[in-house]
Amino acid sequence: MFNLEYVYTVAGRPIPTSSSNDGRCLGRQRDDTVSIELYRRSKLLKELKPNPCFYENLPAVQVIWRLLDQVGYTNYAIQTNDLVANHVIPYFWATGEKTIWEILDEIVQATQTAIYFDCFGVLAG
């Protein structure tokens, strides 16, 4: 068993895990449970739906950035590497009914491609 001590920063103000009325840390142990939903960066992708589109014989990374561009999402850094297999998708279409998040999930599962949000909130892959 181990203990972790955290100081959370909310709106630029540090909040210690345990404190007195005047805000000083008392160093007590607390066994609280906190539930935090971390979807700030992905929230927009879970709401946006692309226009119907059809792409033919494009690499998976190119389909991904074209979809992101189509909905106006520009905070991404998709990199290609000559040492990694380039998964070409013979036929890809989106009907406009699914969100970008759902479509990206299907693409990365089918092609075993990894995309993630880095520590700066940039969608990377």
Residue pairs with C-beta under 8 A, 6 or more apart in sequence:
3 29
5 17
6 17
7 14
7 15
7 16
7 17
7 25
8 14
8 15
8 17
9 15
16 23
16 25
17 25
17 30
18 25
18 26
18 27
18 28
18 29
18 30
19 25
19 26
20 26
39 46
40 121
41 117
41 121
41 123
42 101
42 117
44 73
45 73
45 99
45 100
45 101
45 104
45 123
46 99
46 100
46 101
47 99
48 71
48 72
48 73
48 99
48 100
49 71
49 96
49 97
49 98
49 99
49 100
50 67
50 70
50 71
50 94
50 96
50 100
50 103
51 70
51 94
51 96
52 93
52 94
52 95
52 96
53 66
53 67
53 70
53 93
53 94
54 91
54 92
54 93
55 62
55 63
55 66
55 89
55 91
55 92
55 93
56 90
56 91
56 92
57 88
57 89
57 90
58 66
58 88
58 89
58 92
59 80
59 86
59 87
59 88
59 89
60 86
60 87
60 88
60 89
60 107
60 108
60 111
60 113
61 78
61 79
61 80
61 86
61 113
61 125
63 89
63 92
63 107
64 78
64 104
64 107
64 113
64 115
64 125
65 76
65 78
67 94
67 100
67 103
67 104
68 74
68 76
68 100
68 123
71 100
73 100
73 123
75 121
75 122
75 123
76 122
76 123
76 124
76 125
77 118
77 122
77 123
77 124
77 125
78 115
78 123
78 124
78 125
79 124
79 125
80 86
87 111
87 112
87 113
89 107
89 111
92 107
94 103
104 115
107 113
108 114
108 115
113 125
114 125
115 123
115 124
115 125
116 123
116 124
116 125
117 123
117 124
118 124
